[in-house]
Every structure is written in C-alpha cells, then in structure tokens.
C-alpha cells in the first residue's frame, strides 16, 4: 500500500482487502464465477493453504488483473525480448584505464 493512495476500493467499498477482492468485489464477479466452480465458499484457508487452491487463485488473479496497481488485467505491449536479444552490459570491472590522464 502506498501511503498517498486511498484504501477505498474502486467498487465503492470503504476498505479494499484481499478477502474483499477475492470474495465480494463487483469488479471481479465474472472471473470469480470460474473460481467458485471449484471453491463454492471461497474459503481463504482452502484457497491459500492447498496447492490446487493456490493454482486456482493464481488463475483468478491472471484472468482478472486483481491485485495489480491499476486493478485491470495486464496486457503486454508487444513482444518481450528474449535473453539473446538483450544487449551486453558494459564491462565496468575492466582494468584498462580509458581516461585522458596520460598526456
């Protein structure tokens, strides 16, 4: 949480909590339906305490954009570079003196 930012939820709830987002926030109702197909009660101990629950919750977060800074689903802008396309970092550990001190 950023101190300068409001703790209110965009849906109008006065306090945006993890439980609110997962269980009741209107903004994520469509994505929550999929989560509720396996976890009808959306019990946090079950969602956060089992491998299957964590995987289901991860899908909910990915599909909904919940817990992102904007609250909207992340959509990449173009293709991400591969490891081999990254430029080489400068060699700052070089022992060569590149200064103009020698004159």
C-alpha positions as CSV (number, residue, x, y, z in Angstrom):
1,X,0.0,0.0,0.0
2,X,1.2,3.5,-0.9
3,X,0.5,6.0,1.9
4,X,-0.6,8.7,-0.6
5,X,-3.1,6.3,-2.2
6,X,-6.7,5.8,-1.0
7,X,-7.5,2.4,0.7
8,X,-11.0,2.5,-0.8
9,X,-11.9,0.0,-3.5
10,X,-13.0,1.2,-6.9
11,X,-16.3,-0.6,-6.5
12,X,-17.2,1.7,-3.6
13,X,-16.2,-0.5,-0.6
14,X,-14.5,1.7,2.0
15,X,-11.6,-0.7,2.6
16,X,-10.0,-2.8,-0.2
17,X,-8.8,-6.0,1.4
18,X,-7.6,-9.3,-0.1
19,X,-10.7,-11.0,1.2
20,X,-13.0,-8.3,-0.4
21,X,-11.3,-8.7,-3.8
22,X,-11.4,-12.5,-3.7
23,X,-14.9,-13.0,-2.3
24,X,-17.1,-9.9,-2.9
25,X,-15.7,-7.2,-5.2
26,X,-18.2,-6.5,-8.0
27,X,-15.3,-5.6,-10.3
28,X,-14.2,-9.3,-10.5
29,X,-17.6,-11.1,-10.5
30,X,-17.1,-12.7,-13.9
31,X,-13.7,-14.1,-13.0
32,X,-14.9,-15.1,-9.5
33,X,-17.5,-17.4,-11.1
34,X,-14.7,-19.6,-12.5
35,X,-13.0,-19.7,-9.1
36,X,-16.3,-20.6,-7.4
37,X,-16.8,-23.6,-9.7
38,X,-14.1,-25.4,-7.6
39,X,-14.4,-23.4,-4.4
40,X,-18.0,-22.5,-3.8
41,X,-17.4,-20.8,-0.4
42,X,-14.2,-19.1,-1.5
43,X,-12.7,-20.1,1.9
44,X,-9.3,-18.4,2.2
45,X,-7.7,-21.2,4.2
46,X,-8.5,-23.6,1.3
47,X,-7.5,-21.2,-1.4
48,X,-4.3,-20.2,0.2
49,X,-3.5,-23.4,2.0
50,X,-3.6,-26.0,-0.8
51,X,-1.6,-26.4,-4.0
52,X,-4.8,-26.7,-6.0
53,X,-6.3,-23.6,-4.3
54,X,-3.2,-21.6,-4.9
55,X,-3.2,-22.6,-8.6
56,X,-6.9,-21.6,-8.9
57,X,-6.3,-18.3,-7.2
58,X,-3.3,-17.6,-9.5
59,X,-5.6,-18.2,-12.5
60,X,-8.2,-15.8,-11.0
61,X,-5.5,-13.1,-10.5
62,X,-4.1,-13.6,-14.0
63,X,-7.6,-13.5,-15.6
64,X,-8.9,-10.6,-13.6
65,X,-6.0,-8.3,-13.0
66,X,-6.9,-8.2,-9.3
67,X,-4.0,-7.1,-7.1
68,X,-2.4,-5.1,-9.9
69,X,-1.7,-1.4,-9.4
70,X,-4.4,-0.4,-11.8
71,X,-6.8,-3.3,-10.9
72,X,-7.0,-4.2,-14.6
73,X,-5.8,-7.2,-16.4
74,X,-2.2,-6.9,-17.6
75,X,-1.9,-6.8,-21.3
76,X,1.7,-6.8,-22.6
77,X,2.5,-4.1,-25.1
78,X,4.3,-6.0,-27.8
79,X,6.7,-8.9,-27.6
80,X,9.1,-9.2,-24.7
81,X,12.8,-9.6,-25.6
82,X,14.5,-12.9,-25.3
83,X,17.7,-13.5,-23.3
84,X,19.7,-13.5,-26.5
85,X,18.3,-10.2,-27.7
86,X,19.4,-8.3,-24.5
87,X,22.4,-6.0,-25.0
88,X,25.6,-6.9,-23.3
89,X,26.2,-4.9,-20.1
90,X,29.2,-2.6,-20.0
91,X,32.4,-4.1,-18.7
92,X,32.8,-1.8,-15.6
93,X,35.3,-4.2,-14.0
94,X,37.9,-3.7,-16.7
95,X,41.4,-2.8,-15.5
96,X,42.0,-0.8,-18.6
97,X,42.3,3.0,-18.0
98,X,40.2,4.8,-20.5
99,X,40.8,8.3,-19.1
100,X,42.8,11.0,-20.8
101,X,45.2,11.4,-17.8
102,X,48.2,10.2,-19.8
103,X,49.4,13.2,-21.9
